[in-house]
């Protein structure tokens, strides 16, 4: 490798680190702000915002990562004619969807059972108008291998969004706004944040628009394979948001149809929505792991497929063990976590079922990334579509007959179907003997028992003391587990090496 190539590789690594770190910070902010928002506006107020949140989050994900990644891939090919065609196509699609949503926003609000949220859905349509330009600027920055401006714009946008949403919640308390006016204002905060981000991007990145060629559709045949792989990869990035979108349309209406009054259904949906930030927090560790190792696995597959197979086998074992530990810990500590974050212990049964998604999502994400690396995009798409169809079919009847516990099970069962589908298509590529490690399960049971005893014995008279109880219980449980795992040699050394605080892989 020449010195020039080494320099380019180092720049690419640094750029990936910057964009990964900014994305990680953005996800923490996205998971965090809904906790104070719920504390300020209550469960019913939380419900109102969560009805439109999936729309906003999906568009935000597309503008922050999906579209920019696709455009940067095209830019790296130096095909400015295709890039110009793609730009025009992106603008046409986003603006068409914005027009459709602008016309139908009130109808969609009524379908969700909350016609007062029409203004919030109108904000979504305006956000779609900005999305192409945000994506183009970020795509150019990434395509040039710099990414610093993109990273700053991500954190800037998320920070402003959080501030506006918290201001909306404070207005609810200080000026007596109702829950829908508060949610509508919070939704428009996403537009404000995107406008600031777009201004910053336009001032920081200079685009030579004249280099774009004239519009034609012949470029589609060249970009179709890249587009399809990007589409499938993006689908998983918004996958759980699509689950939430289905919930937004079906949950409240199903509760009302089962005999619950409208106000009570909104309160119950607000309690159910607590599971989404909890799930985000639970998955942050795995987001960091996948962000760190996906580029390395992709390069290794191209250079040495046999080494990739061995390393990915160890990584699968790590994801299985770690996700099960986190899930068990969350299930045991959920009463205390619920009290600390939301000041009560409502909805424990449905939230505990919902937390099973930590385990399932982590494994699904591994197999999804594996299929992406080896180029099996059609197989992956079939698995994901199967899960969405299952979720769509199960949500209404399970909610109608079993309440919000049934709603949680609709998500869990749907993701189980996805995981089973991935396991079936990957059955010849991986060994699953690691699942039968009795030493691991014994260590897990001992850890769980200690955490359960401490969480019930230690005081929890107020939120601060309860938080300290969680910290002490968690630290004790993890410490005991690591001690037993090390003493009994539960894991091979290859698994320990994936953890950054022990050894850099």
Secondary structure, DSSP 8 states (H G I E B T S, - for coil): --HHHHHHHHHHHHHHHHHHHHHHHHHHHHHHHHHHHHHHHHHHHHHHHHHHHHHHHHHHHIIIIIHHHHHHHHHTTT-HHHHHHHHHHHHHHHHHHHHHHHHHHHHHHHHTT-GGGHHHHHHHHHHHHHHHHHHHHHHHHHHTT--HHHHHHHHHHHHHHHHHHHHHHHHHHHS---HHHHHHHHHHHHHHHHHHHHHHHHHH----GGGS----STTHHHHHHHHHHHHHHHHHHTHHHHHHHHHHHHHHHHHHHTT--HHHHHHHHHHHTHHHHHHHHHHHHHHHHHHHHHHHHHHHHHH-HHHHHHHHHHHHHHHHHHHHHHHHHHHHHHHHHHHHHHSS-TTHHHHHHHTHHHHHHHHHHHHHHHHHHTT-HHHHHHHHHHHHHHHHHHHHHHHHHHHHHHHHHHHHHHHHHHHHHHHHHTTTT---GGGG-HHHHHHHHHHHHHHHHHHHHS--SSHHHHHHHHHHHHHHHHHHHHHHHHHTT-S-HHHHTTSTTT---
